[in-house]
Amino acid sequence: MHHFNYKSGRLHCEDVDLHAIADEVGTPVYVYSSATLRRHAKVIQGAFDGQDCLIAYSVKANGNIAVLKTLAAEGCGADVVSGGELLKARKAGIPASKIVFSGVGKTREEMALGLREGIHQFNVESGAELLTLSEVALSMGKVAPVALRVNPDVAAGGHPNISTGKAGDKFGVPWADAPELYHQAKALPGINAVGVDVHIGSQIGDIAPMRAAFEKTIGLVKFLREQGHDLTRVDLGGGLGIPYKADDNPAPPSDYAQMIAEVTGNLGLQVILEPGRVIAGNAGIMISETLYHKPAPDRTFLIVDAGMNDLMRPALYQAHHDIIPLNEPGADHPSATYDIVGPICESTDKFAAQREMPELAPGERIAFMSSGAYGAVLSSQYNVRPLVAEVLVDGDKFAVIRKRPSFEEMMALEQIPDWLT
């Protein structure tokens, strides 16, 4: 569900006319719905009523501080993968006791930051990281709560680039190595192994592979407990899919929660979940303006002012986004077929190929739907294009939550060495 609908022939976010945002802020621009963020957080939390569950929102999906603050007010924690994400989560008011730190390449400085803040858990992804964390914790007189991320060799995810649980993926420790690593963890100073972590991918519509991975993980928890390890938590990651197309039908959070309740049983485990896309994905859109038609022998290019530097998912994952006009087309409005492309000097700067949609004239505005997750966070200044602006809507009001930098601000970050002046 989302709160983007036509009213009187014009696309709105909640009660705000999106043309008003584009007029004031310019395009391209991301727009997020507070009502949708809140609803999705409540739906996830409600599905786990009665379970000991920490909802640690995955900051990498959309890390804007205003978005994080909105979710913090709903009781969400945070799953972070860098020191910067950790600082953002704290600035947004998320308690350190609700933050888990994931990722394969934590630096000593990031480990020290997590220890100083007193985070809930480090998800450790290798034996080398475990030893380093022990050294850092010992030097600070701290004890790091740890879950080892295990790789269950279960394939899942909407694209090979977002599958994280196969044996050849960089994430997690090999399944066969886990018992020995827990034995090492128990002997290391500054380490307290409190749980097991698993995460197998993203944009998963069918919960069957999740169940297979979770059952395997719970079997490991039981085995490790028999070996004398006092494990009280299981982190099952994120990955639940969202509908990017009208006919997409991913498993609902209620089915997901029921499956997890069945798998975890009466083991007295705190369940940690890291939803990101399922909360933020359909809560955001990107608005762009059409620039030109460019006929070619076998197609017509519709060139827009947004580029792959603003929305990377189609270039990176061949991802689909519904694209609709801000002005609602009438029943007799003609249709056209376009390759929708941006201005970036790359052939991969293509949002859609042979997309049939309402005919559009240059100067009209369009919305890229379901772009609230992995949209602005993946944006860059490639081709010296300013970072795309972000706007948050709440009812009938809106505010810019990341401004579009000027060229002067962009260039102020660069310096000419003395020998060139």
Stockholm file with secondary structure:
# STOCKHOLM 1.0

chainA/1-421         MHHFNYKSGRLHCEDVDLHAIADEVGTPVYVYSSATLRRHAKVIQGAFDGQDCLIAYSVKANGNIAVLKTLAAEGCGADVVSGGELLKARKAGIPASKIVFSGVGKTREEMALGLREGIHQFNVESGAELLTLSEVALSMGKVAPVALRVNPDVAAGGHPNISTGKAGDKFGVPWADAPELYHQAKALPGINAVGVDVHIGSQIGDIAPMRAAFEKTIGLVKFLREQGHDLTRVDLGGGLGIPYKADDNPAPPSDYAQMIAEVTGNLGLQVILEPGRVIAGNAGIMISETLYHKPAPDRTFLIVDAGMNDLMRPALYQAHHDIIPLNEPGADHPSATYDIVGPICESTDKFAAQREMPELAPGERIAFMSSGAYGAVLSSQYNVRPLVAEVLVDGDKFAVIRKRPSFEEMMALEQIPDWLT
#=GR chainA/1-421 SS CCCEEEETTEEEETTEEHHHHHHHHCSSEEEEEHHHHHHHHHHHHHHTTTSCEEEEEEGGGCCCHHHHHHHHTTTCEEEESSHHHHHHHHHTTCCGGGEEECCSCCCHHHHHHHHHHTCSEEEECSHHHHHHHHHHHHHHTCCEEEEEEEECCCCCSSSGGGBCCSTTSSSSEEGGGHHHHHHHHHHSTTEEEEEEECCCBSSBCCSHHHHHHHHHHHHHHHHHHHTTCCCCEEECCCCBCCCSSTTCCCCCHHHHHHHHHHHHTTSCCEEEECCCHHHHGGGEEEEEEEEEEEEETTEEEEEESCCTTTCCHHHHHCCCCCEEESBCCCTTCCEEEEEEECSSSSTTCEEEEEEEEECCCTTCEEEECSCSSSSGGGCCCGGGCCCCEEEEEETTEEEEEECCCCHHHHHTTCCCCGGGC
#=GC SS_cons         CCCEEEETTEEEETTEEHHHHHHHHCSSEEEEEHHHHHHHHHHHHHHTTTSCEEEEEEGGGCCCHHHHHHHHTTTCEEEESSHHHHHHHHHTTCCGGGEEECCSCCCHHHHHHHHHHTCSEEEECSHHHHHHHHHHHHHHTCCEEEEEEEECCCCCSSSGGGBCCSTTSSSSEEGGGHHHHHHHHHHSTTEEEEEEECCCBSSBCCSHHHHHHHHHHHHHHHHHHHTTCCCCEEECCCCBCCCSSTTCCCCCHHHHHHHHHHHHTTSCCEEEECCCHHHHGGGEEEEEEEEEEEEETTEEEEEESCCTTTCCHHHHHCCCCCEEESBCCCTTCCEEEEEEECSSSSTTCEEEEEEEEECCCTTCEEEECSCSSSSGGGCCCGGGCCCCEEEEEETTEEEEEECCCCHHHHHTTCCCCGGGC
//
